[in-house]
Amino acid sequence: MSHDHEHDHDHSHDHGHDHGQDVPSDTALRVKALESLLIEKGLVDPAALDAIVDTYENKIGPRNGARIVARAWTDPDYKARLMGDATAAIAEMGYTGAQGEHMVVVENTPEVHNLVVCTLCSCYPWPVLGLPPVWYKSSAYRSRAVIEPRRVLSEFGVAVADDVAVRVWDSTAEIRYLVLPERPAGTDGMDAEALATLVTRDAMVGVAKVAGPAAKEGA
Amino acid sequence: MQRERVAALPGLPIDADGPIFAEPWQAQAFALTLKLCEAGHFTWAEWVQALSAVLREAPSDDGSSYYTHWLAALERLCISKSLTESHALDARAHAWAEAYRTTPHGHPVELKQVSS
């Protein structure tokens, strides 16, 4: 492949070094260093690493959690199993893996609103929600969700009435929480598949409510 | 609560908040941690403890430096578990930088010789 440099326009390549390639950031080089050393020692399998990257980038996301919520809304027996042993009920749907070993589902009701945080770092139920969003990992969310949950919720646009209790669940290395949001009004005729499209990641962390189909269309 | 949208980079996975991994190295560091734990080189509780310790020392941020802290914690844990050594990591990072500088465009970057 020819790689002619055109000199009739400005370009931003750094030609201060040899005719080599752009050197990645120091951080990226540190990851490569660690990875290559561990692979050489036989401590990790490069193919397995690639598989994980692919899985988390492309295959897992909040859709798994949304399907669980929609099934709980439409199948009372499933909901009973989910509330009794969430880990088993979620595994029943085929969603297992790292950081989903000990799941607890907490249900939002007209009397209680649940909010999930990890104050220590960012423990999060990956098999059902994918990887955590940036704000979940922020120090502001990690500290304020516990100290002033109602204010944090209002900043997310969630109005919680004074007579509704707010419960904050602090995830740990051992236990991960998933919020079962309230089923919105105006969805009586919808099946689980259609309902799942309404359920957002934020609603399953507890920083949003699930909007009904009309509200979604009007948004 | 800041919920600014992170500009999407081409080819990177995004969700409503922006890229799940902002750069490929973040996904690599993530995968390494998961596999080392699965292989029993450390427990997940040990990992959470290591990451929490680094985050405690770090100044408050908006979450965008998260994987930088993640990598620092992983390096520290790997060294404390004798999976690698600090000077070997430094030497290898330099070797990779040199390999990038001296590999012609269009060729895969490979280490010329392993020197550890």
Interface residues (C-beta under 8 A of the other chain):
Chain A: M1 H3 H17 D18 H19 G20 Q21 D22 V23 P24 S25 D26 T27 A28 L29 R30 V31 K32 A33 L34 E35 S36 L37 L38 E40 K41 L43 V44 D45 A48 L49 D50 I52 V53 Y56 E57 N58 G61 P62 A98 Q99 L120 C121 S122 C123 G130 L131 P133 V134 W135 Y136 K137 S138 S139 A140 Y141 R144 V152 E155 F156 T172 A173 E174 T200 R201 D202
Chain B: M1 Q2 R3 V6 L12 P13 D15 A16 D17 G18 I20 F21 E23 P24 W25 A27 Q28 A29 F30 A31 L32 L34 K35 L36 C37 E38 A39 H41 W44 A45 W47 V48 Q49 L51 S52 L55 S60 D61 D62 G63 S64 Y66 T68 L71 L74 E75 C78 L83 T84 A88 L89 D90 R92 A93 A95 W96 A97 Y100 R101 T102 T103 P104 H105 G106 V109 L111 V114 S116
